[in-house]
Amino acid sequence: MLYTVTWLTDFAAFLLIFSVQRQVAETNSDPLLLGALGAVFSLASAITNTLGGQGSDRFGKKQVALCGTIAVLISLVSVVAFSSNRTVLFLAYIMSGAALGTIYPSLIAWIGQGRTDRQESLAYLRFCVSWNLGLVCGQWIGGWFFGYWGITGPLYLAMLLTVISCTCLLLAKETPLEITDCKTDRKTVSPNQPAQQFARLAWIANFGGTFSGSILFFLAPHVIVELEIPAGKHGLMLAAGRLVVIATIFLMHVQPAWKYRFKVSASAQIIGIVSLIGLWMATSEIVFAVMIALLSVMQGFNYFASLTYSTTASSDSQKGAASGWNEATLAMGLSGGALFGGLIGRSLGPRTPFLLAAGVIGLLLVVQLVLQLVREQASKRSQQAQ
């Protein structure tokens, strides 16, 4: 049931994001408006990610997820009702970002509750597949619906999906925490374990990954419209990239040799840098699609790694807060990419945000390398002292 809710939530969310951002792009608005809109949407989500995660630990995961879903439905109705009034439309759009931020930490904590090691990895694999399939459907079907009915077509569908999601949450049962919170003897609960240390590195990598993803979601529509790529193909390219994300996450679950190996994470980020440079240079839809697929490899690795490390290092009573912080780093990356990408895109052209994202990922990779070297040196000194 929770995987269905995850799929429906992301499906509705990206129907909204695609349709609003595409409409703004088609009105010949400059990249700064696209970026600022995406930045505030993501920032609102980042704030509620942390609050929603902590709230789910305190008040219950079902209650927080249900309240967030109802708030998403209200915001969708507002977007449809005021689609001709830009100011109110944008405010409702931002409200939907805040509402979505309360849902994901609750679902992540709820899904992982009472599971250990391999069971937890399989549960989060299914979660990642669910939300990525939602994103695929949202972008692909959103592009198709937008091409036929404009902004209102995707939004009416999003409203229907949100109602179904709300019904599923009402029917779902949350197991009391005191029954399932039996993992206090797990070594990973200790804050001194590698999971905590690698979680911090993964959060930094996640910021860079979603910084680039933000440019793809919120600013690339401007370039895609300039290339005269139809809305249907636009949505299909983005959807294909999410299928690559799913494939990457599946391989990570099947072959867990990537865990606690910084070199693998660094390689994924280098692939992301190369793909962003390719997007900056791309002049055809085929090249654009291939570079999106390469970028998706990094995004899939970053997300599943950070989710794994964050939840492994937390007990059931802390999973909501840990998931909230993890999701907040994603949302902050989305916000930063949209805002600064919009600024540089307005000044230096709509393609330059791709180079900005490549530079940010490179800089953050250096930061991670320094932190990893410091940790390794500290570990060696500790072993010598013993």
N, C-alpha and C positions, 0 to 999 in steps of 0.2 A: 504493500500500500504506500509506504513512504517513498519508494522509488518512483511510483506513479505520480505522487505529489511533486517530486523533484522535477520530473520530466514536464509536467504541466506548468509548473512555475517558470521554468526557463523558457519553455515554448512561448508562453504569454509575454514574458519579459522582453524577449528579442523580437517578437512581433511589434511590440511597442517601440523599442529602440530603433529597429530598422525603419519603420514607417515614419517616425518623427524626424530622424536624422536625414533620411532620403528626401523628405519633403522640403526640409530647410535647404539641403544642397541644391535641389531643383529650382529654388527661387533665386538662385545666383547669389546667395549670401556668401560673405567672405569666410575664410577658414577660421577666423577668430570667433565668430558667432557659433560655428559648429563646435569648436574646441571648448569655448566657455560653457556651452550648454551641456556637453558631455562631462566637463570637469565638475560642475555643480551637481549634476545627477550622481556622479560617482562619489563625490565628497559626502553628500547626504547619506549614501549607502555605507560609506566607511564609518561614519559616526554611529549609525544604528547597528552596524555589525558588532561593535564592541558592547553596546548597550544590550542588544538582543541576545548576545552570547551569555553575558552575565545574568540577564533576566531569565533565560531558559534554565540556568542552574538553580535559580532561586524560586521562580514561580511555576516552573514546569515547561517542558519543551513543546507539548501539544498546545498549551494556552498561548504561548508567544508566537508560534508558527501560525496558529489560527487567526490571531489578531492581525498579524502582518498580512496574511492573505486577504482578509476583509478590507484592510487599508489599500491594498493593491487594486481591488475591485472598485472601490470608491474613486481612486485616482484615475482609473481607466474610463469610468463613466464621465468624469470631469474633462478628460482629454477629448473625448468624443463630443461632449456637449459644447465645448468651447474651442473646437478645432479651427474656427475662423478668427478667433481672437488670440493673437500671438502671445500677449502677455500672460493671459490666464492659462493658455495651452502650456507654456513653458513652466509655470508654477505647478500645474498639475503633473507635468512630466517629472519635475524634481521631487515632488511628493511621492511619486511611484518608486523612485530610486531609494528614498528613505524607507518606504514600506518593505521593499524587497530585501533590504539589509537586515531586517529582523528575522527573516525566514530561514536563510541558509545556515547560520550557526546552530539554530535549533534542530534542523533536520540532520546536520552532520553529527551532532552530539547524540541525538535520538537513535540514529542508525548504528553508531558505534557502541552504544550502551550495552554492557555485559559481554562484549566480545573480546577475544584475546588473539594476539599475533596474526596467524594465517587467516582466521575467521574475520578479523578486523580488516585485513588487507582485501579480502574478497568482498566484504561489505562495501568498502570504499571504492573498489573497482566498479561495482554495480552502481554506486552513487554517481561516480564520474561519467560512466556510460550514459546514465539517465539524464544528467543535466546537459551533457554534450549533445545527446540526441534531441533534447529540447531546443538547444541552440541551433542545431542543424535544421530542425523543422521550422523554427521561428524565422530564420534567415531565408531559407529556400521558399517556404510557403508565403512568408511575408513579402518577398520579392514578386512572387506570382500574383498574389492578391493585390498588391500595390499597383502592379502594372494594369490590372483590370478595373479596380474600384477606388484607387487613390488611398489616402490615409485611413479612411473610415473602414474599409474592408478588413484589413488586418486587426484593427482595434476591436471590432465587433467579435471576431473570432477569439481574441485575447480575453474578452469579457466572459465568453462562454467557457473557455478553458479554466478561468479562475473560479468560476462558480463550481465546476466539477472538482477542482482541487480543494475547495473549501468543504465540499461534501465528503471527500475522501478523508480529510483531516478529522471531521466530526465522527466518522466511523472508525478511525484508527484508535488503538488502545496503547497507552503508554504504561510500561511496566514500572512500578514504584522503584525508586532509586535504591532504597535500602535492601531490596532483594537482589539486585544485580551488581551492586557496587562491591564486588568481592575481589578486586585486583590490587589491594593494598600491599600484597607481598611481591608484586612485580618489580623487578629491578628498574624498569624504565620509569617508575614513578619518581625516583630520585632526581633532583635537579642537577646532579653532577654527572649524569649519564650522557653519552654521546648524542642521544636523541635530542636533548635540549640544545646542545651546541650546534648540531646540524640544522635544527629547526631555525635558529637565528640566521644562519647562512642562507637557508632556503627562503626565508622571508625577504631577505635582500634581493635574491635572485628573482623572486616573485614580483617585487616592485618593478624591476626592469622589464620582466616579461609582460606584465599588464600595462606598463607604460607604452610598449610597442603595440599591444593589443588595442589599447585605447585609440591610437592613431588609426589602426585598421578599422575599428568600429565607427569612430566619430568623425575622422578627417578624410580617410580614403574615399568616402563617397564623392567628395569634390573632384578628386583625380579621376575616379571611375566615370563620373558624368562627363568630364572633359574628353575621356577616351571614347565616349559614345557607346558605352557598354550598357545594354538594357537592364532594367531593374531585375528581371528574371535571372539573367546570367550573373548579375552582381550577387544576388542571394545565393545562387548555386555555387559560386566560387568560395564564398565564405562558409557555406555548409560543407563543402568538400574538405576545407581546412579542418573543420571540427571532426570529421571522420578520421583524419590523420591523428588528431589529438587522442581519440578513442583507441586507435591502433597502438599508439605510443604507450598509453596507460596500461593496455592489456599486456604488452610485452614486459613492462616493468613489474606487473603482478606475477607473470609466469616465470620471469627470470629476475630474482631479487638481488643479483650480484652488484647492482648499482648502489645499494645501501651503504652509507658511510664511506663513500669513495668520491672525494671532491673532484677528481679528474673527470669523472663521467658528467658531473654537473657542469663543469667548465666547458667540456666539449659541446654540450647541448647549447650553452649560451653563445659559443663561437658560431655554431650553425645559425643561431638567431641573428647575429650581427651580419653574417654573409647574406642571409635572406633579405634583410632590411636594405642593404646596399643594392641588392638585385631589384627590389621594389622601386627604389629611387631611380634606377636606370630603365625599368621596364616600359616598353612602348606598345606592347600587344597584350591582349587578354590572356593568351596562353602562358606567356612569361609571368604575367601578374599572378595567375593561378598557381603556377609551380612555386613561386616565391612565397605565396601564402601557405602552401603546404609545408615548405621547409620551416617557416616561422612557427607553424603549428607543432612541430616536433619539440622545439624548445618550450613552448607554452604548456604542452602536455606533461613534459618531464618536470618542469618547475612546480606545477600545481600538485601533481600526485606526490612528489617528494616532500613538499612542505606540509601537505595534509597528513602524510604518513608520519613524519617526524613530530608534528605538533600533537597529534592524537596519541601516539605511542608514549610520549613523555607525560601524559596526563591521566589521572584517574577519572572514573565516570562522573564524580562530583565536580570535576574541573573541565570536562570536555567542552562544555558550552563556551566558557571563557576562552579556552585555547583555540577553539574553532572560530570564535569571534575575532580574535586578534589575527588569525591567519587570513580570514576573509577581508579584514580591514586593510591588510597590506596590499591585497589585490585591488581593492577599491581605491586606495590612495595612489597606486600606480596608474590606474585608469584615470583618476582625476588629474594627476600631474601631466600625463601624456597628452590629454585633451587640451589642457590649459596652455602649457608651454609649446606644444605642437601647433596649437592655433595661433599663438603669438608669432612664432618663427615662420609659420606658413603664410601669414599675412604679410610679413616683411620681405621674405626671400622666395616666396613661391610655394604652391601647395604640395610639392614633392619633398621639400627640405625637412619636414617632420620625420621622414623615414631615416634620414641621416642623423637627426637629433636623437632618435631612439637608439640607433646603433651606437652612438657615442655614450649614451647613458648606460647601456648594458655593458659596454667595455669598461667604463669607469667603475661601475658596481662590481664587476668581475675582479678588478684589481683590489677593491676593498675586501671582497671575500677572500682573495688569496692572502692578503696581509693578515686577516683574522685567523685564517687556517694555519698559517705559518707560526703565528704567535701561540696558538693553542697547542700545536705539535711541540714547540720548544718548551712550553710549560709542562707538557706531559712527560717529555724526556727528563727534565730537571726533577720532576716528582719521582720518577722511577729510579733515578740515580741516588736521590736522597734516601730512598727505601733500601 
